[in-house]
Amino acid sequence: MLRPVVDADGAPFWDHAARGELRVQACADCGELRFPPRPCCPHCRSFASEWRPMSGHGRIWSYVVPHPPLLPEYAEQAPYNVVVVELAEAPRIRLVGNLVGEAGARLDSLPVERIRIGAAVRVVFGPDGLPQWVLERP
């Protein structure tokens, strides 16, 4: 399975995810939420930051089903989906992941026909700590 490349700015995101928490970096001065994580706030230029908990709810903004699979490591789970989810409390923040039938399920656990742009989703975490998404109304 693929693992994320973790840098100093993004390490807290992955640390929280490993504990089953979805958190997003925020400017500690102006409060602006930002993703992906970076050292400086693009809004006020402050270097002060904190990690705020998110509800884990959102909507599918876009998705793709790669044909053939783009990553050889995922070929046995094809066809699989890759979704872009806008967070409920921060619609300008969009996270990439997979829509699955339940936490820790294979990438092909949800039929592609069930995916709809605008569908309500919530985050779940697989055993490897990677955020995944499930439909709010299965």
N, C-alpha and C positions, 0 to 999 in steps of 0.2 A: 504494500500500500504506500502511496505517496505521503510524504510528510511536508509540512510547510517549512519554508526557509525562515528562520526566526532571527530578526535583527534586534538591536537594543531598543528601538522605538516601539516595535510590535510585541516584544516579549511579554509585557503585562497582559495584552489581549489573550495570548495563548495560555498564560498561567491561569487566568480567570476561567477560560474555556475548559481547561483540564479539571476545574472544580465544578463544572456545570453552570457557570455564570456567563451571561453575555454582557460585556461592558464595552463602552466606547470612550475613547479619549476626549476630554473636554479641556478647554482653556480655563485655568484656575483664576484668571483675571477677568475675562469678559464672558465666560460661560459658553462660548461657541463650541458645539460638538464637532468633531472631525474624524474622518476615516478616509484613507488609511492613516495610521498613527504617524506623526512626524514631530520633530523637536520644536517647531515654531508655529504659533497660531497664525493662519493665513488672514485672519480678520483683524487682529490688533498687534501682531508681531511679538507677543509675549512668549517667553520660553517656559512659563509655569503651566503645568498640566496636572490633571487628575483623571481617574477612571471612574465613570459613572455607570451604575447598573441600568440596563434597559429592560423593558418588560418581556422582550423576546417575541413580541407580536409584530406582524408586518403583512405586506401584500406582495404578491409576485409582480414585479415590474416588467420582467422579460425572462425568456428562457430559450434554450437551444438543446437539441438532441443531436450530438455529433454522429455523422455517418461518413465513413467508418469512424470508430472510436479514435479520438485524437491522441490518447495516451495508452500505450501498450499495456501498462499496468492495470487498466480498467477494461480491457478487451473482453474478458470473460463475463463481465457484467453488462455488456451492451445488449440492447440499446439503453443508455442511461441518460439522465437529464442534467443540465446545469442551469440553475435558476439564479436570477438577480432579485433580491428581496429588498424593498424599501421599508425601513423601520417605522413603526406606527408613530413613535414620539419624535422621530427625526427623519422625515421623508426625503431629505436631501442626502441621507446616508443610505447607501445601498451595499448589501453584502452578497457575495457569491457563494453558492453552496449547491447541495443536491436536495431534491424533494424525495423523501422516502416514506415508506408505509408506517414505520415506527422507529424509535431511537435505535441506532446500531444496525439497522436493516441494510441489506445490499442495495447498491445504487439502482438496480433494476426492479426494486420491490414495489414500485408504484407504476401502473400502466401509464404510458405517455399520454394516452387519450384523456386522462383525468386532470392534466395540467391546464390551467387557464390563467391568462394575464388578469390581474386584479383579485385572484383568489386569496382569501385570508389564510395565513400560515403562522406557525409558532416555531420557535427554535427548540431543538432537542440536541443532545450531545451523544455521540457514539462512544464506545469504550476507549477509543484512541483520543478523545477530547475534541475531535473535529465537530464544529457546528454543522448540523443538518437541519432540514425543515420538514414539517409535517403539515398536512391540511388541517385547518381549524374544524372543518366539518367533513370528516372522512365519509 
